[in-house]
Amino acid sequence: MNNQWQKKAKQAQKETDAALSNQIAQLSSIKQQEINQLLAENSMNTADFNQLIKLIKDQTKSNNDKIKALSNIQNGLEILVGLVGKLI
């Protein structure tokens, strides 16, 4: 029974990741395949990516506070550098 829940959770995570990468692709010039590859290369899931975006958009924090918080997000800086590199 536990295995079935794990399979369903993994499938839901894949679908959510696909939806997120599709939305990013629509809002930028980055292709969905590039986003998926970047997230996979950095072992980042949708929850972590959403946390990263919320942190960046948080206007109550200074840049120094954001940098400190980024260090707590696994591969946070790597994914940001990858995204910026693709946007430029």
C-alpha positions in Angstrom: 0.0 0.0 0.0 2.8 2.4 0.9 4.5 1.8 -2.5 1.3 2.8 -4.3 1.2 6.1 -2.5 4.9 6.7 -3.3 4.3 6.0 -7.0 1.3 8.4 -7.0 3.3 11.1 -5.2 6.2 10.7 -7.7 3.7 11.0 -10.6 2.1 14.0 -9.1 5.5 15.6 -8.6 6.4 15.0 -12.3 3.2 16.5 -13.5 3.6 19.6 -11.3 7.2 20.0 -12.4 6.1 19.8 -16.1 3.4 22.4 -15.5 5.8 24.7 -13.8 8.4 24.4 -16.6 5.7 25.0 -19.1 4.7 28.3 -17.4 8.3 29.5 -17.2 8.7 28.7 -20.9 5.6 30.7 -21.7 6.8 33.7 -19.7 10.4 33.7 -21.1 12.4 32.8 -24.1 13.6 29.6 -22.4 12.3 26.4 -23.9 10.5 23.9 -21.7 13.0 21.2 -22.4 15.8 23.6 -21.2 14.0 24.3 -18.0 13.4 20.6 -17.3 17.0 19.8 -18.0 18.2 22.7 -15.7 15.9 21.5 -12.9 17.1 17.9 -13.3 20.7 18.8 -13.5 20.4 20.7 -10.2 18.1 18.1 -8.5 15.5 20.8 -7.8 11.8 20.0 -7.5 8.9 22.3 -7.8 8.5 23.0 -4.1 12.2 24.1 -3.8 11.9 26.2 -6.9 8.7 27.9 -5.6 10.5 28.6 -2.4 13.4 30.1 -4.4 11.0 32.4 -6.4 9.2 33.5 -3.2 12.5 34.4 -1.6 13.6 36.5 -4.6 10.3 38.3 -4.8 10.2 39.1 -1.1 10.6 42.8 -0.9 10.9 42.9 2.9 14.3 41.3 2.8 17.6 43.0 1.9 19.8 41.5 -0.7 22.2 40.3 2.0 19.3 38.5 3.7 18.3 36.9 0.4 21.9 35.7 -0.2 22.0 34.1 3.3 18.6 32.4 2.7 19.7 31.2 -0.8 22.5 29.3 0.8 19.9 27.2 2.7 18.1 26.2 -0.5 19.9 23.2 -2.0 21.3 24.2 -5.5 19.5 27.5 -5.3 22.3 29.6 -6.6 23.1 27.1 -9.3 19.6 27.1 -10.7 19.5 30.9 -10.6 22.8 31.2 -12.5 21.5 28.6 -15.0 18.3 30.5 -15.6 20.0 33.9 -15.9 22.5 32.4 -18.3 19.6 31.2 -20.5 17.8 34.5 -20.4 20.8 36.6 -21.4 
